[in-house]
């Protein structure tokens, strides 16, 4: 259909052929879905010079030439209809006259309407006849104007297609021959296509429609991915610009430094040159002036002599003759004593070796292009997650050489797929830290085995996918006492490494490291005040392979590697900023800030990871924000700081900026606190001898008793198990295990039962002051009904410095102090008892119990607080070396108690 040129604005660009730039005429569609006029395709095939293949003029995709040429290519009926509609619209908006399609020779006048069903222009007469006819009464009629033209696309329907076979012209093409890929009429299905696979066109259309719909959905997904890829490219382009600017600044800065250095060196050399030149010139000038003076003196004398010889009388010559030669000779002698050569040489050479420097400068610097490699990039997390609890994965992007990639902008994704529950998938939220690291947060919804997949730019990172165990949501109502025991002296705090290792701060002045089975792996530090030494390590926090320790009685915080290598320390005793008075806990937030409970200063201090002071939360004063003697610290999922206020019997909550939020609970001397990923708080109560669990709103929901002065509390980051340093009962507890950090309580019980037979006799011999009289009075290790008197006796004879001697009147010794200290502790005297504390201070001053003599080590080994490997035996054969054998009964009691145990 011919379109009016002046109304080309009504023609959609879609119906314009790319080759002839005209509306399509019998459009045919290629496999690449581009369409062209049939005649245009004939020309293109002729131009290709091939009978088998030609290229699509738009996408250049190779297309096979079908047998029969372009004429057998599928018709694009949709485009044909669009061209037809455009032709009608062109006529309707054109002011030119349109003849009626129904009248013979247009006898009834020009057309005034258009029938959208018949595709005919009608005059007034034909319109009336059309409208009054029952057959056409429901047809849609539009006026020949702009409004009517706009209605065509919504009202006009494509024409029915009829068969082109002779005698079938009145038959609609309502069937499709799949064998020939042709539309056919009913008669054709019984004649030329009788044995072919023929289906109704509606059935085939529905099938094709489903395929097309599926393809469109696939296309949408691909477009979404491509759009994401485009966005990724845009981000990468931005990152390239950022990298370019950064590199540009680095290059300029480096060469500015070089220029400054060269200019500075140039000024230095020129200054040295000027100084040397001036020095030489000054020396030569002074020498020259000396020479000139001598020449002047000699000239003066010679002039005078010449004048006398010419004009003076004999009397004058005789009068001056003695003086002049003397002065002249003196001057001549001075000339002979000095060097007449210049006292400075003229050589001044500048030696600036530039050849090697120029060579190096010509190759100075390089532009390094590197990018993250998914196969080299790593991630870190635990192998256990819990339903409903946020699970965090940390990803480190690396180059193909294994070097950390320092920029963000890479597409990182994480997902958690259930191996049951029909493969349910949880997608993670990704936080780009813009430094090459990413945090993926996922919240599993179902328990059971899962697969964790971490990808970078669509490729799996190292060790992905990986198995993940998702456990049911924790029910703290089922938390009960533990079942397993290990030994460690005086547990003050406990922390769990990501790999499951258990770190316990001990009264021994060291940190014990146990594996997951409770076996001792390592001992970090020793008692003292040096780097890497501790005095009462009361708080431990671990992040990665870095260990922070609140070194309480040294009033500082130490930073070490997880294996114990000292890195850094900060703080000293005092009340100023960055100073401490017995820090008891240290924790690390997500921004690597250190939060420290400064117990006796009644405050919380916040530092950067290198110990730089940032903020103080002061607990002194009155009001809700105040607190006394902060012990334990913990962070909730929102990053708020929870303070176990030991002296205030409550938990105070502050924002990370130090703003008071709320308080909750009424714990009896709260000492330690840990908070899980859901916001549940686990608070150990020193005087309440229990562990209390609070929900995120601060309501107490459960209590675990049978503890004794529990100190620090920790959660296993892998599975949420609970650990307690059960200080007073000499145990540490987790949700399924009992970690005994005993001061030999169990071993003593075993020893004690073996002594039961002598109980009655020994009790009758006990003196009123609590001891047993003998050849000397001193420490005895037993404890029965009379133990109250036994507790009092060491107090009565304790020295002013807190120790005990070998006998009651003697000065304090390591032997007497250590064994009396152990006696009082075994009799049940508390560790913080003033007399016991004084004794412990003296023991530390004397070097610790390891400095006790061999016979004391023997008794400590019996009590299982010292290893037998440290007891050095005296061999029985030693007695054979004596000239005269000596019966043991004749030996003094002191050597006897040394020799008998240690050589037996």
Phi, psi and omega in degrees: 000131182281135179255146178288125182300321186288350177250031184295345180292342179276354183269120178289141180299338182297331185265013178262128179290137182292335185270313184260354180058028176237164175303146183303139173238110185053064183293138176241146186251136179269166178302333179280002178075013171268143185243148178215161175298147180301316182295322178297321179294322176303315179297318181296319180294320178297318181295328183293335180071011181241149177258002185239327189214142170213163184262141173297128182298343182262303184261354179063021176284135179292133182233130178288138178276116183289157176297125184104355175079198185294340184296335182267000176292150182298141174285142173268087185297327180297313179295322177302316179295320179298319178297318179298314179299318180297324179296316178295318180297323179298318179291323185290326182269352180277138180282354180290162184283138178242126181281155177286134181279347186263325182289150173278118180061019177063036187292335183266007176107184183283159180289144178237344180221171177227132177268119183287342181269320182272346183060045182229143170274136186232142174278183182296317182295311181294326178298314180298316179297320180298315184288328182277347180283133179298328183291324185250006188297334183265005179289149179275124180248131178236151179283158180273078177207185182300317181296318179296321180297322181292339181278346186299317185296332182265340185249331185281133179250149178299152177293154170289144180260135184245157183290145181262359181286145179304139180070002178247009190300335181269000182268131176285149178276081184258008181228160180228125178270110181289334179292317183260352184057047182228148170279132183226163177266178182297319182295323180297328181294340181256357183243272186286339183241031187299316183265008182271168176275108185238136179227157175297144184297329180295320179295314180296321181297318178298317179299313179295324180297319178296318179296317181294319179298316177299318179296322179295319177298316177299320180296321179298318179297317180295318179297320177300315178296317179296321177299317176299319179296320178298316177298320177298319177296319178298317177297320180293323177297318177298319180294323177299317179296318178297315179297320179298313180297319179297313179295321179301313179296321180296317180296311180300317180296317181297315183285332172295320177297317178299314180298316178298318180296316179295317179296319179296318178294321177299314179297322180295313180296317179295323178294317177298319179299316180297319181294316180295316179299316180296320180298314180296313181299318179297315180297316180294323179295316178298318178297318179298318179296324177296315178300316182296321178296317179297318177299320179296317180297313180297318179299321179299313181295315183293323178296317180296316181298316181299318181294318180297316182295333184271324190240337187277159179276173179298326180295317180294322180295318181293322182292322182261349187298328180283329184282314186298312181299325182296312181293319181295319179295323179296318179294317180296325179292322178298323178296324181289337183273350182247157178278136181264001176271153180303136182281000176224141174271163186268355186285115170230112184242134175266118180253099177241098183285102186257343187301308181294321179294319179298318178299317180292320180294327180293340179244013183293130175078163176202153177264113184263123177251113178221159184212159183290142177249117181305320184291339179264340182289149186237165176217159183220132174193183179265164182268004182229136175229168179233145180300132177078358180252134181297133182244125187251137176237128178257126183247133176244114178282141182223158177279175180295341178272001180086007178275145180294130179275121192271008184238158176265204176090000179273144179281108180247133179227153176218141177213155183238115183250127178286137176278351172236200177050040176059030175068034181305139185243136172245124180265142184268155172267131186250130174250120179268114181277001176063015177236019181094356179246153183221150174240124178253128180245124179232147178237100182295145183251342182229149179273160178121182180291135179230168174239129180259124182241124178239121180238154177227119185054039176082000180243146181293139174278178182303135178064027173240137001284164182218150181285145181221132179262113178260119183259158180299160179301137185293131176251101184291347176294340181266359180294129183220184182294161188271181190230344188240152186231135166230172184243141178193134187282128171052067182290128179253326183208163180214141178216149184243126176285158178300334180273003178097352178295145184250121179255125183235121174280132191238156173295347178290353183082023180217174178242123179267138179244120180248150173278184186293340179268359181091007178276136180293125180257324189200154173235123184254124173080181178205172182290133179157186182242007178282176178297129181082002174255160185224155168229101183064070174290108190253349180215133180230137174224136184238132173223113185065236178251026178245136185241127174248134185232128171278102184271087198303299188280354169265359174055052182201171172240134180246146178244126182224167169283164182295342176270354174109004179285127181292136179241316189193161175212156175206154180101153173206171184291133179159184181239008178279179177298131179080359176259160184229156167228088181066072173291132187248341181211151175218133177227163183238132177267183185292343179260017179064026173273141181261130180244123189236133174273114181264086197304298189282352170267358177054054182201167174244133177243144181241135184229162168281175188294345179260007176093011176283127184294138180238317190200149174235131172256103187275126180265354182286156181107201180232168182107177184296330184283345186281154176201161180235141173050067178293132177251271185282156178225150175203158177248135176272174183301337179273358180089005178286152182263123176257126185248121173278097185276094184302317183278351182248355179054048177200171174249122179256141182241131179229153172287169179292346175270359177092012181274131179296135181249303183190177171221158180206162175078162174226054183293150179270095183061070179294129185246319180229156179209142174220147182231131181274181184292346178262356179098007176284133181257135177243114189244123175271134183250113185300308182272340177279348178053045182204173173243122181253139180247131180241142177283173183302339179272356178094013178271133178287128183244344183195155177222136174249119183262204178061030173254169180221108181048057178295141185252253183286153180229142180213158176242139175289121182294346182276316186225004176080010178299148186260134178238139179227132170275095187275080195299306187292328180268006179061038178222160171232140190236141163236181189299337180227007183219152176249113182264098182282118176249051197287151167267057175063027182298314182292318180299322180294324178299321179293317180295319185298322182294333180286344182263003188299331185295332182267010188299309186297314182297313182298323182295324181288340182266356184289133179282167182297329182277002172104350181253185176243123181285145179198212180289341166205157182262135181187198186286135174231141188255086175204167181195101179235222183298331184273018188290337178297321176290326180294325176296323185285327184301311179300327178296321183295328186250009180291136181286166181297331181277004177096358184251186177228152179264184177294331173219171193298329182268353184280163178288162184296136177233162177298319182299306183296320183291315183296313184289324176291324176299313179298319180302311182296321180293320179291334177280359174101008178289132185294153182296326182269012174300136184304318181293319178294319180298320179296319179295317181296322177298318179293320178301317178298320181295326181277000176108000179093165186296342180293346180270007179289148178298167186304320182292332173287322178299325178301312181292323178294324177292323177301321181279000176068027174249006177213142184280142181297337179297340180271357179267113182270117186282153168259118185292139178303330181297347179300326182295334181289343181280349182284138181297315180241112179306140184242120178298143181298332182293343181266359183273144176302155184298324183294306177299327181297315180290341175281314191279316187299310180293323190276347176249009181261000000 
